[in-house]
Amino acid sequence: MSFTHINQQGYAHMVDVSTKTDSNRVARAQAVVHMKPETLQAIRAGAVKKGDVLAVAQVAGVMGAKQTASLIPMCHPLMLTGVDIDFEFDDNKSTLTIFSVVKTTGKTGVEMEAITAVTTAALTVYDMCKAVDRWMEISGIQLLEKAGGKSGHVQRVLDPYPQDDRDQQ
């Protein structure tokens, strides 16, 4: 197996994508923030003392997507053509799920940007609510779907790592 991010001298390098053709690329990701029911209700009601949690987290998610290449060493800086952040409340599980959709037209995909967007938004929710709920938990950070490029359109299956496969690794 050869590693794409290792050069002939064995050092890390950014992959050369100059020969790849441009294509429309889209990636969708999610993160889940688990919290106390009263914290979820305060967010929904706009009653958190630091301000409008969802508005700030939405802006943070967009900013996170735009800064991915500054945070992840081998990511290419991309000209993003769209970043959208959405939220879904689940009162039964006391969770806030954050979704991102990131788009570009280019030589490389936007999966890392979509994942960074939801992670940054989730961290912002934590930061704005930690005074009332220090034990919030961020989980389920994952790519849900990507389209464009050589591999085309792929969507996450419910459990891509079934227990049987993990036992054999």
Backbone torsions as a table, in degrees:
resi	resn	phi	psi	omega
1	MET	NA	132.4	175.8
2	SER	-106.0	145.6	-179.3
3	PHE	-96.4	132.2	-175.9
4	THR	-75.1	-21.8	-176.6
5	HIS	-103.0	18.7	177.6
6	ILE	-120.7	128.5	-179.8
7	ASN	-84.4	-177.2	-175.6
8	GLN	-65.4	-23.2	177.9
9	GLN	-87.8	-0.9	179.2
10	GLY	88.4	11.1	-179.8
11	TYR	-101.1	152.6	178.2
12	ALA	-67.4	143.5	174.6
13	HIS	-151.3	160.1	176.0
14	MET	-81.8	131.6	-177.9
15	VAL	-61.9	139.5	176.8
16	ASP	-82.5	115.6	-179.2
17	VAL	-107.7	13.4	-173.3
18	SER	-62.2	-25.3	-178.6
19	THR	-90.1	-7.9	178.4
20	LYS	-74.4	150.6	177.9
21	THR	-89.6	148.8	177.1
22	ASP	-67.5	143.5	171.7
23	SER	-148.8	159.9	175.1
24	ASN	-72.2	129.7	-175.8
25	ARG	-129.1	139.5	179.7
26	VAL	-139.6	140.8	173.3
27	ALA	-137.5	145.3	179.0
28	ARG	-127.0	135.2	-178.3
29	ALA	-138.8	170.7	177.5
30	GLN	-145.3	158.6	169.2
31	ALA	-142.4	149.0	-179.1
32	VAL	-120.5	130.2	176.5
33	VAL	-110.6	117.0	177.8
34	HIS	-92.6	137.2	-176.7
35	MET	-155.0	172.5	175.2
36	LYS	-66.0	147.7	179.9
37	PRO	-56.0	-36.9	-179.4
38	GLU	-69.2	-28.8	176.1
39	THR	-69.3	-44.0	178.0
40	LEU	-58.9	-43.4	-179.8
41	GLN	-66.4	-38.1	178.6
42	ALA	-64.3	-39.8	177.2
43	ILE	-63.3	-48.0	-178.3
44	ARG	-60.5	-39.2	-177.2
45	ALA	-83.1	-7.2	-176.8
46	GLY	69.7	32.8	-174.1
47	ALA	-106.6	15.5	178.1
48	VAL	-81.7	131.2	-173.2
49	LYS	-57.3	-32.0	-178.1
50	LYS	-74.5	-12.2	177.8
51	GLY	125.8	-163.0	-176.4
52	ASP	-75.0	98.2	-174.3
53	VAL	-58.8	-45.6	-175.9
54	LEU	-68.4	-38.4	178.9
55	ALA	-64.5	-43.9	-179.7
56	VAL	-68.4	-42.2	179.4
57	ALA	-64.4	-34.8	178.4
58	GLN	-64.5	-46.3	178.1
59	VAL	-64.3	-41.4	178.9
60	ALA	-61.3	-39.7	178.3
61	GLY	-62.6	-43.1	177.5
62	VAL	-63.4	-46.0	179.1
63	MET	-61.9	-40.2	178.3
64	GLY	-60.7	-44.7	178.5
65	ALA	-59.3	-42.6	-177.9
66	LYS	-68.7	-22.9	-176.7
67	GLN	-102.4	8.2	-174.4
68	THR	-54.4	-45.0	-178.4
69	ALA	-64.3	-22.7	176.9
70	SER	-79.2	-20.4	-175.6
71	LEU	-100.9	-35.8	-175.2
72	ILE	-107.3	112.4	-167.6
73	PRO	-53.3	-39.2	-173.7
74	MET	-98.7	6.8	177.9
75	CYS	-77.3	140.3	176.2
76	HIS	-79.8	139.8	172.1
77	PRO	-66.4	129.8	-175.8
78	LEU	-119.9	149.0	171.1
79	MET	-89.2	98.7	-178.9
80	LEU	-75.0	138.9	178.7
81	THR	-101.5	-11.2	177.3
82	GLY	-171.0	140.9	173.5
83	VAL	-139.4	126.1	177.7
84	ASP	-129.9	138.5	179.1
85	ILE	-122.3	130.3	177.2
86	ASP	-128.3	159.2	-177.2
87	PHE	-128.4	146.1	177.1
88	GLU	-134.8	122.5	177.5
89	PHE	-88.6	140.3	171.4
90	ASP	-129.0	100.4	-178.0
91	ASP	-66.6	-33.7	-179.2
92	ASN	-65.8	-38.0	-179.8
93	LYS	-96.9	-7.4	-176.3
94	SER	56.0	53.2	-179.3
95	THR	-130.0	154.2	169.9
96	LEU	-118.7	117.1	178.0
97	THR	-99.1	132.7	-178.8
98	ILE	-109.8	130.5	179.3
99	PHE	-118.8	144.2	173.3
100	SER	-126.9	149.4	168.9
101	VAL	-130.7	122.1	-178.2
102	VAL	-123.4	137.1	-176.5
103	LYS	-130.3	151.0	171.3
104	THR	-158.5	166.8	166.2
105	THR	-119.9	116.6	-175.7
106	GLY	-176.1	-165.2	-174.0
107	LYS	-92.7	-11.9	-178.3
108	THR	-141.6	155.2	-172.1
109	GLY	-77.3	174.3	-175.6
110	VAL	-116.3	24.7	179.5
111	GLU	-61.0	-46.2	-178.9
112	MET	-63.7	-36.6	178.9
113	GLU	-66.3	-39.9	178.6
114	ALA	-66.4	-41.5	179.1
115	ILE	-68.8	-40.6	178.2
116	THR	-64.7	-36.8	179.5
117	ALA	-59.9	-49.2	-177.9
118	VAL	-71.2	-32.9	178.9
119	THR	-66.8	-44.9	179.0
120	THR	-64.0	-41.8	178.0
121	ALA	-63.5	-41.9	179.3
122	ALA	-65.2	-41.7	177.3
123	LEU	-63.3	-33.9	177.8
124	THR	-68.2	-41.2	175.2
125	VAL	-58.3	-46.3	178.7
126	TYR	-59.0	-49.0	-177.7
127	ASP	-59.1	-41.0	-176.7
128	MET	-76.3	-20.6	-175.5
129	CYS	-113.8	-1.3	-173.0
130	LYS	-63.2	-25.5	179.2
131	ALA	-66.7	-27.2	179.9
132	VAL	-104.7	-16.2	-176.7
133	ASP	-151.6	77.1	-175.6
134	ARG	-65.3	-22.6	-173.5
135	TRP	-100.6	24.5	171.9
136	MET	-57.8	153.8	-178.7
137	GLU	-129.6	132.8	176.5
138	ILE	-103.0	127.2	-179.2
139	SER	-148.2	-177.0	173.8
140	GLY	60.4	28.4	177.1
141	ILE	-75.9	116.9	-174.6
142	GLN	-162.3	152.5	171.7
143	LEU	-75.4	133.6	178.5
144	LEU	-102.1	-31.6	-173.3
145	GLU	-166.0	149.2	172.2
146	LYS	-146.1	150.5	178.1
147	ALA	-141.8	148.6	178.1
148	GLY	105.0	165.8	178.9
149	GLY	76.2	-169.6	-174.4
150	LYS	-63.3	-37.0	-176.6
151	SER	-84.8	-4.9	175.2
152	GLY	70.1	-142.6	-176.0
153	HIS	-99.3	122.3	176.5
154	VAL	-133.4	144.1	177.1
155	GLN	-123.9	148.8	179.3
156	ARG	-67.8	137.3	171.7
157	VAL	-87.6	165.5	-175.5
158	LEU	-53.7	-49.4	178.0
159	ASP	-136.5	93.5	-177.7
160	PRO	-70.1	-10.5	179.8
161	TYR	-123.7	73.0	179.5
162	PRO	-58.4	151.2	-175.4
163	GLN	-52.9	-39.2	-178.4
164	ASP	-60.5	-40.7	-179.5
165	ASP	-68.5	-35.7	-178.5
166	ARG	-68.0	-34.6	-178.9
167	ASP	-66.6	-25.8	-176.2
168	GLN	-89.6	-7.7	-177.4
169	GLN	-84.2	NA	NA
